[in-house]
Amino acid sequence: MDTFKTILTGLGNIGRTLLELLVADSERFALRYGFQLRIIGVADSTGVAFDPDGLDLPAIIDCKRRRLGVRVLPTFRSDLDPINLARTVDYDLLLEATPTNLRDGQPALDIVRAALQRGKAAVLASKGPLVLAFAELAALSDWADDLSPYSVRPPLRFSGAVGGALPTINVGLRDLAGARIERAELVVNSTTQVILEQMAIGADFSTALAEAQRQGIVEPDPSLDVDGWDAAGKLVIFANAVLRQPTTLTDVNIRGIREVTAEELAAAWSAGGRISLVACADRQTDGRYVLSVTPTRLAADHPLARLSRGEMGLVIYSDTAGRSTLSSLEDGPLGTCQAMLRDVIDIRHRLRCAKG
Ligand SMILES: NC(=O)c1ccc[n+]([C@@H]2O[C@H](COP(=O)([O-])OP(=O)(O)OC[C@H]3O[C@@H](n4cnc5c(N)ncnc54)[C@H](OP(=O)(O)O)[C@@H]3O)[C@@H](O)[C@H]2O)c1
């Protein structure tokens, strides 16, 4: 049985749920895939807990459920912070789930940089490093070798960062390989889906936002969702990773949902359609993609018009595969944790190939 010595940065909705999943499912996981994760280091905003022999996961889960920091654990290490944890200890795999920061990407950017520079595999749920430094991280990882299984560079995966369990990146990269993407439409922000749906049935904006917050899906700073930044960040990652167009946030024309009126919503709904915040990549005749995030009226027969209750979805039009549609209704953070685990399984296959 192979064991991956693993560090996990961020113990919020995603990090804690991931630990719960590992505790509940580790036997099935080991039997099915022939390897296990040994979590040797974890970090939250209070610092780092570390034990090279493996941490007591139920104790960490209990600590986070009680809204405490790892600082209270006996394995707390005052000499470590999340970045030098990634820089100094002996491990195989980084799982990164600190908050998304679209200003400077920190602390996630320095954490993942340190891991890749040391040749460690990395799986990200956080978007900041990918939005702000995709080219740099790609050059440090197996993306520089077009994800070849024989790459000597460390694997970098982030399929959960663009829509959680919705396999946006994987479908674009793997299943549509060989096809030319003409247009991609992504509904990947569930907060705006819920707000627009609530407003369509009569709620005002602040009541609708409060409902989305009650569901626990809103970013700590709601303007990231409402003003389109979250969707734009995901589109930037999709454009870099799938469309292979070097892209930053400044390349995206962004308009959030604040100006959508009750009348517009009522008209769209009463015609059997809806209005959604759509992130769109549209291929031009010169081969470049024009990128936008904008509230879009979807007619009743549009494949994304039937999404409901915060569901996310994706439509890709390509030259040979026609129209491909995917949707995903997730149960809280579990979907993103599943995505992180599928990335870990992918990395395990990659590393076995590289070993020969
Ligand atoms: N939630 C989702 O459904 C979802 C889906 C896809 C991607 N993501 C991405 O996944 C990441 C985690 O999301 P989340 O919902 O789990 O966020 P969250 O609940 O806010 O948790 C963030 C975690 O990071 C820790 N943290 C904050 N600042 C830190 C620092 N400087 N150093 C180390 N740890 C720090 C927090 O510590 P404390 O516990 O001490 O506060 C907390 O444990 C985000 O980047 C998000 O965009 C989330």
The ligand as a Tripos MOL2 file, in Angstrom:
@<TRIPOS>MOLECULE
LIG
   48    52     1     0     0
SMALL
NO_CHARGES

@<TRIPOS>ATOM
      1 N1        -16.8790   26.3240   -0.2920 N.am      1 LIG1
      2 C1        -16.9940   25.8340   -1.5230 C.2       1 LIG1
      3 O1        -18.0040   25.2220   -1.8840 O.2       1 LIG1
      4 C2        -15.8360   25.9770   -2.5030 C.ar      1 LIG1
      5 C3        -15.9410   25.4190   -3.7770 C.ar      1 LIG1
      6 C4        -14.8420   25.4940   -4.6610 C.ar      1 LIG1
      7 C5        -13.6780   26.1440   -4.2510 C.ar      1 LIG1
      8 N2        -13.6330   26.7140   -3.0110 N.ar      1 LIG1
      9 C6        -12.3950   27.3880   -2.5960 C.3       1 LIG1
     10 O2        -11.7950   26.6000   -1.5700 O.3       1 LIG1
     11 C7        -11.1360   27.4480   -0.6420 C.3       1 LIG1
     12 C8        -11.6580   27.1570    0.7600 C.3       1 LIG1
     13 O3        -13.0370   27.4630    0.7970 O.3       1 LIG1
     14 P1        -13.8420   27.3140    2.1690 P.3       1 LIG1
     15 O4        -15.2700   27.4750    1.8160 O.co2     1 LIG1
     16 O5        -13.3830   26.1090    2.9010 O.co2     1 LIG1
     17 O6        -13.3160   28.6180    2.9420 O.3       1 LIG1
     18 P2        -13.4460   28.9130    4.5100 P.3       1 LIG1
     19 O7        -14.5630   28.1140    5.1000 O.co2     1 LIG1
     20 O8        -13.4270   30.3800    4.6420 O.co2     1 LIG1
     21 O9        -12.0880   28.3010    5.1100 O.3       1 LIG1
     22 C9        -10.8400   28.8850    4.8940 C.3       1 LIG1
     23 C10        -9.8160   28.2020    5.7830 C.3       1 LIG1
     24 O10        -8.5610   28.8110    5.5540 O.3       1 LIG1
     25 C11        -8.0110   29.2180    6.8070 C.3       1 LIG1
     26 N3         -7.1820   30.3940    6.6550 N.ar      1 LIG1
     27 C12        -7.5490   31.6950    6.4980 C.ar      1 LIG1
     28 N4         -6.4620   32.4720    6.3800 N.ar      1 LIG1
     29 C13        -5.3880   31.6480    6.4740 C.ar      1 LIG1
     30 C14        -3.9890   31.8450    6.4700 C.ar      1 LIG1
     31 N5         -3.4520   33.0610    6.3180 N.pl3     1 LIG1
     32 N6         -3.1740   30.7650    6.6130 N.ar      1 LIG1
     33 C15        -3.7030   29.5080    6.7650 C.ar      1 LIG1
     34 N7         -5.0190   29.2630    6.7950 N.ar      1 LIG1
     35 C16        -5.8460   30.3170    6.6420 C.ar      1 LIG1
     36 C17        -9.2020   29.4880    7.7080 C.3       1 LIG1
     37 O11        -8.7530   29.4080    9.0540 O.3       1 LIG1
     38 P3         -9.7710   29.4570   10.3120 P.3       1 LIG1
     39 O12       -10.4620   28.1080   10.3100 O.co2     1 LIG1
     40 O13        -8.8630   29.6210   11.4730 O.co2     1 LIG1
     41 O14       -10.6960   30.6060   10.0550 O.co2     1 LIG1
     42 C18       -10.1150   28.3430    7.2870 C.3       1 LIG1
     43 O15        -9.7420   27.1590    7.9440 O.3       1 LIG1
     44 C19       -11.4000   28.8800   -1.0960 C.3       1 LIG1
     45 O16       -10.2900   29.3200   -1.8180 O.3       1 LIG1
     46 C20       -12.6210   28.7710   -2.0010 C.3       1 LIG1
     47 O17       -12.6510   29.7570   -3.0050 O.3       1 LIG1
     48 C21       -14.6620   26.6250   -2.1270 C.ar      1 LIG1
@<TRIPOS>BOND
     1     1     2 1
     2     2     3 2
     3     2     4 1
     4     4     5 ar
     5     4    48 ar
     6     5     6 ar
     7     6     7 ar
     8     7     8 ar
     9     8     9 1
    10     8    48 ar
    11     9    10 1
    12     9    46 1
    13    10    11 1
    14    11    12 1
    15    11    44 1
    16    12    13 1
    17    13    14 1
    18    14    15 2
    19    14    16 1
    20    14    17 1
    21    17    18 1
    22    18    19 2
    23    18    20 1
    24    18    21 1
    25    21    22 1
    26    22    23 1
    27    23    24 1
    28    23    42 1
    29    24    25 1
    30    25    26 1
    31    25    36 1
    32    26    27 ar
    33    26    35 ar
    34    27    28 ar
    35    28    29 ar
    36    29    30 ar
    37    29    35 ar
    38    30    31 1
    39    30    32 ar
    40    32    33 ar
    41    33    34 ar
    42    34    35 ar
    43    36    37 1
    44    36    42 1
    45    37    38 1
    46    38    39 2
    47    38    40 1
    48    38    41 1
    49    42    43 1
    50    44    45 1
    51    44    46 1
    52    46    47 1
@<TRIPOS>SUBSTRUCTURE
     1 LIG1         1 GROUP 0 **** ****
